[in-house]
Amino acid sequence: MKRKLPILVLVFLCSALITSAQSPEFSEPWKNPNVALAIDPYEGNDINWDILATDKRVVAIIHRATIGDRVDRKYAERRDEAKKRGYKWGAYHFGKPGDPIKQADFFLDTVKPTADDLIALDLESTDGSKHMSFDDARAFIRRIREKTGRYTFVYGNNEVTKAISEQYGADGVFAKTRLWYARFRRTVTDFPQGTWKTYTIWQFSSEQNCGPANRSACLYTVPGTEYDMDVDVFNGTMDELRSKWPFDSVTVPRAVATRPGLGTQASRLLLYGSARL
């Protein structure tokens, strides 16, 4: 019995971990009709807005705004159209090698996020020669926090999520962000917990799943879009997404400019967003 006890303990622990990983949010959550969906397009995707509107579960759009030092050509017009139609709006920066402070400032200057706009940083891979490195990402996130009082979402696939958890754990920067997880499969049984316990948004369907010749293989088809549209599921209902968006709590906003010619008491602060107390 003494020899069997450690084995039984290990079996129990493994069973508990598997059960945790197979919780509902990791097993085709998009099949629940009450769960909210989002899309995250970029300039290369097509959108038919009137047809898109027929899918009432798609309540949010997170659009690429900037990539390195370049602006996405469709960002501004789609932001205006989406907000006019009542969608929750978000913007993300595709991180590239180079000065993370300049990239953060460029992103903010482009997006000028309101208090209701979600903001995110896309960490596309663990290869710092092709994409923004993790250390630069931490500098980017801190700069956004300094300027806005907010932490960005972090977008990462399973490799990125696992690497951050292993290298940084409960790091004071990454652990204060929310995870936008990318994994193109029906279920996840090996989510790399560490920095994040779970996802807030899961990008689950894209051209990684299917192509123009096998559209039926897509895990979810959003009307008004093509097979290459990235589709996301929120870890919650449509009402919860609307009420919690953009999922951060701003304390004291930071001034980014003051209007010249005004006295100290009369200075008007030009802010990115506003405070949520």
C-alpha positions as CSV (number, residue, x, y, z in Angstrom):
1,M,0.0,0.0,0.0
2,K,2.8,2.4,0.8
3,R,4.2,1.9,-2.7
4,K,0.9,2.3,-4.4
5,L,0.0,5.6,-2.6
6,P,2.2,7.9,-4.7
7,I,0.8,6.3,-7.9
8,L,-2.7,6.9,-6.7
9,V,-1.9,10.5,-5.9
10,L,-0.4,11.0,-9.3
11,V,-3.4,9.5,-11.0
12,F,-5.7,11.7,-9.0
13,L,-3.7,14.8,-9.9
14,C,-3.5,14.0,-13.6
15,S,-7.3,13.3,-13.6
16,A,-7.9,16.7,-11.9
17,L,-5.7,18.5,-14.5
18,I,-7.5,16.8,-17.4
19,T,-10.9,17.5,-16.0
20,S,-9.9,21.2,-15.5
21,A,-8.6,21.4,-19.1
22,Q,-11.8,19.8,-20.4
23,S,-14.1,22.4,-18.7
24,P,-16.8,23.8,-20.9
25,E,-14.9,26.9,-22.1
26,F,-12.4,24.5,-23.8
27,S,-14.9,22.2,-25.5
28,E,-16.5,23.7,-28.5
29,P,-18.0,26.6,-26.6
30,W,-19.1,28.3,-29.8
31,K,-21.9,25.7,-30.0
32,N,-23.6,27.3,-27.1
33,P,-26.1,29.7,-28.7
34,N,-25.8,32.1,-25.8
35,V,-22.0,32.5,-26.0
36,A,-20.7,35.6,-27.7
37,L,-18.6,35.7,-30.9
38,A,-16.3,38.2,-32.5
39,I,-14.3,38.5,-35.7
40,D,-10.8,40.0,-36.0
41,P,-10.3,41.2,-39.6
42,Y,-7.4,43.0,-41.3
43,E,-7.2,44.8,-44.6
44,G,-7.0,41.5,-46.6
45,N,-10.4,40.3,-45.4
46,D,-13.7,41.1,-47.1
47,I,-16.8,42.0,-45.1
48,N,-20.4,42.4,-46.3
49,W,-21.8,44.4,-43.5
50,D,-25.5,43.7,-44.2
51,I,-25.1,40.0,-44.4
52,L,-22.8,40.0,-41.3
53,A,-25.6,41.6,-39.4
54,T,-27.7,38.5,-39.8
55,D,-25.6,36.7,-37.2
56,K,-26.7,38.2,-34.0
57,R,-24.1,36.3,-32.0
58,V,-21.3,38.3,-33.6
59,V,-21.3,41.3,-31.3
60,A,-17.7,42.6,-31.4
61,I,-15.0,43.3,-33.9
62,I,-11.3,43.5,-33.1
63,H,-9.4,44.9,-36.1
64,R,-5.7,45.1,-36.9
65,A,-4.8,48.8,-36.6
66,T,-1.1,48.8,-37.0
67,I,1.7,46.4,-38.0
68,G,5.1,47.6,-36.9
69,D,5.2,51.2,-38.2
70,R,2.4,50.8,-40.8
71,V,-1.3,51.5,-40.6
72,D,-3.8,48.9,-41.7
73,R,-5.5,50.5,-44.7
74,K,-9.1,49.4,-43.8
75,Y,-8.9,50.2,-40.1
76,A,-10.4,53.7,-39.9
77,E,-13.3,53.1,-42.3
78,R,-14.3,49.8,-40.7
79,R,-14.1,51.3,-37.2
80,D,-16.6,54.0,-38.2
81,E,-18.9,51.5,-39.9
82,A,-18.8,49.0,-37.1
83,K,-19.5,51.6,-34.4
84,K,-22.3,53.0,-36.5
85,R,-23.9,49.6,-36.6
86,G,-23.5,49.0,-32.8
87,Y,-20.7,46.5,-32.7
88,K,-18.2,46.6,-29.8
89,W,-14.9,47.7,-31.2
90,G,-11.3,46.7,-30.5
91,A,-7.9,47.4,-32.1
92,Y,-4.7,45.4,-32.1
93,H,-1.1,46.1,-32.9
94,F,0.9,43.4,-34.7
95,G,4.2,43.5,-32.9
96,K,7.4,43.5,-35.0
97,P,11.1,43.7,-34.2
98,G,12.2,47.3,-33.4
99,D,11.7,50.0,-30.8
100,P,8.6,48.9,-28.7
101,I,8.1,52.4,-27.3
102,K,7.8,53.9,-30.8
103,Q,5.4,51.1,-31.8
104,A,3.3,51.7,-28.7
105,D,3.1,55.5,-29.4
106,F,2.4,54.9,-33.1
107,F,-0.4,52.5,-32.2
108,L,-2.0,55.0,-29.8
109,D,-1.6,57.9,-32.2
110,T,-3.4,55.8,-34.8
111,V,-6.1,54.3,-32.7
112,K,-6.8,57.1,-30.2
113,P,-8.8,54.6,-28.1
114,T,-11.9,55.6,-26.3
115,A,-12.8,54.2,-23.0
116,D,-15.0,51.6,-24.7
117,D,-12.3,50.4,-27.2
118,L,-10.5,47.2,-26.5
119,I,-6.8,47.3,-27.1
120,A,-4.5,44.4,-27.8
121,L,-1.0,43.4,-28.7
122,D,-0.5,40.5,-31.2
123,L,2.6,38.4,-30.3
124,E,2.6,36.2,-33.4
125,S,5.5,33.8,-32.5
126,T,8.4,33.1,-30.1
127,D,10.9,34.2,-32.8
128,G,12.1,37.6,-31.9
129,S,13.9,38.0,-35.2
130,K,10.5,37.9,-37.1
131,H,8.1,39.3,-34.5
132,M,8.2,41.4,-31.3
133,S,10.2,39.7,-28.6
134,F,8.6,39.1,-25.1
135,D,10.9,41.6,-23.4
136,D,9.9,44.2,-26.0
137,A,6.3,43.2,-25.5
138,R,6.6,44.0,-21.8
139,A,8.0,47.4,-22.7
140,F,5.2,48.0,-25.1
141,I,2.6,47.0,-22.5
142,R,4.2,49.3,-19.9
143,R,4.2,52.2,-22.3
144,I,0.5,51.7,-23.1
145,R,-0.2,51.6,-19.3
146,E,1.8,54.7,-18.8
147,K,-0.1,56.6,-21.5
148,T,-3.6,55.3,-20.9
149,G,-3.8,53.7,-17.4
150,R,-4.8,50.4,-19.1
151,Y,-3.2,47.1,-19.9
152,T,-3.6,45.6,-23.3
153,F,-4.8,42.1,-24.1
154,V,-2.1,39.8,-25.3
155,Y,-2.8,37.7,-28.3
156,G,-0.8,34.5,-28.5
157,N,-1.0,31.0,-29.9
158,N,-0.4,28.0,-27.7
159,E,3.4,28.1,-28.3
160,V,3.5,31.8,-27.2
161,T,1.1,31.3,-24.3
162,K,3.2,28.3,-23.0
163,A,6.5,30.1,-23.5
164,I,5.3,33.2,-21.6
165,S,4.0,31.1,-18.8
166,E,7.2,29.1,-18.5
167,Q,9.5,32.1,-18.8
168,Y,7.6,34.8,-16.8
169,G,5.0,33.0,-14.7
170,A,3.2,35.5,-12.6
171,D,5.2,38.3,-14.1
172,G,3.9,41.7,-13.0
173,V,3.3,42.8,-16.6
174,F,2.0,39.8,-18.4
175,A,-0.1,38.6,-15.5
176,K,-2.0,41.8,-15.4
177,T,-3.1,41.4,-19.0
178,R,-6.0,39.3,-20.4
179,L,-5.3,36.5,-22.8
180,W,-6.6,36.4,-26.4
181,Y,-5.8,32.7,-27.1
182,A,-5.3,31.3,-30.6
183,R,-5.8,27.6,-31.1
184,F,-7.6,26.2,-34.2
185,R,-9.1,23.0,-32.8
186,R,-12.4,21.9,-31.4
187,T,-11.2,21.1,-27.9
188,V,-8.2,22.0,-25.8
189,T,-7.0,19.5,-23.1
190,D,-3.5,20.9,-22.5
191,F,-4.0,24.7,-21.9
192,P,-0.7,26.0,-20.6
193,Q,-1.8,27.5,-17.3
194,G,0.7,29.8,-15.5
195,T,0.5,33.4,-16.4
196,W,-3.2,33.0,-17.3
197,K,-5.6,30.5,-15.8
198,T,-7.8,30.6,-18.9
199,Y,-8.6,32.8,-21.9
200,T,-11.0,35.7,-22.2
201,I,-11.2,35.4,-26.0
202,W,-10.3,32.3,-28.0
203,Q,-9.6,32.6,-31.7
204,F,-10.7,29.2,-32.9
205,S,-11.5,29.3,-36.6
206,S,-9.7,30.7,-39.6
207,E,-8.0,29.6,-42.8
208,Q,-6.0,27.3,-40.6
209,N,-9.1,25.0,-40.4
210,C,-10.4,25.2,-44.0
211,G,-10.1,26.7,-47.5
212,P,-12.2,27.9,-50.3
213,A,-12.7,24.4,-51.6
214,N,-13.8,23.0,-48.2
215,R,-15.6,25.8,-46.5
216,S,-17.6,23.2,-44.6
217,A,-14.5,22.3,-42.7
218,C,-14.4,25.7,-41.0
219,L,-15.3,25.4,-37.3
220,Y,-17.6,28.3,-37.7
221,T,-18.8,30.2,-40.7
222,V,-19.7,33.9,-40.2
223,P,-22.1,35.2,-42.9
224,G,-20.8,38.0,-44.9
225,T,-17.2,36.9,-44.7
226,E,-14.9,34.4,-46.5
227,Y,-13.2,31.3,-45.2
228,D,-10.1,33.3,-44.2
229,M,-11.9,35.4,-41.6
230,D,-10.6,34.8,-38.0
231,V,-13.5,34.0,-35.7
232,D,-13.3,34.3,-31.9
233,V,-15.4,33.0,-29.0
234,F,-15.8,34.9,-25.8
235,N,-15.6,33.1,-22.4
236,G,-19.1,34.2,-21.5
237,T,-22.5,35.2,-22.9
238,M,-23.4,38.0,-25.3
239,D,-24.8,40.1,-22.4
240,E,-21.6,39.5,-20.4
241,L,-19.4,40.6,-23.2
242,R,-21.4,43.8,-23.8
243,S,-21.3,44.7,-20.1
244,K,-17.7,43.9,-19.5
245,W,-16.1,45.2,-22.7
246,P,-13.3,46.3,-22.9
247,F,-12.4,44.2,-19.8
248,D,-10.1,46.6,-18.0
249,S,-10.4,49.1,-15.2
250,V,-8.7,52.4,-15.7
251,T,-7.7,54.2,-12.5
252,V,-6.1,57.7,-13.0
253,P,-5.7,58.6,-16.7
254,R,-2.4,60.0,-17.8
255,A,-2.1,63.3,-19.6
256,V,-0.5,63.0,-23.0
257,A,-0.6,66.6,-23.9
258,T,-1.6,70.0,-22.6
259,R,-3.0,72.9,-24.6
260,P,-0.4,75.6,-24.8
261,G,-1.2,79.1,-23.5
262,L,-3.4,78.0,-20.6
263,G,-2.5,78.4,-17.0
264,T,-1.8,75.4,-14.8
265,Q,-5.3,75.4,-13.3
266,A,-7.0,75.9,-16.6
267,S,-4.9,73.3,-18.6
268,R,-7.1,71.0,-20.6
269,L,-5.7,67.4,-20.6
270,L,-6.0,65.5,-23.9
271,L,-6.4,61.9,-22.9
272,Y,-6.5,58.5,-24.5
273,G,-9.7,57.2,-23.1
274,S,-11.2,58.2,-19.8
275,A,-11.1,57.0,-16.2
276,R,-13.2,54.2,-14.8
277,L,-13.3,54.5,-11.1
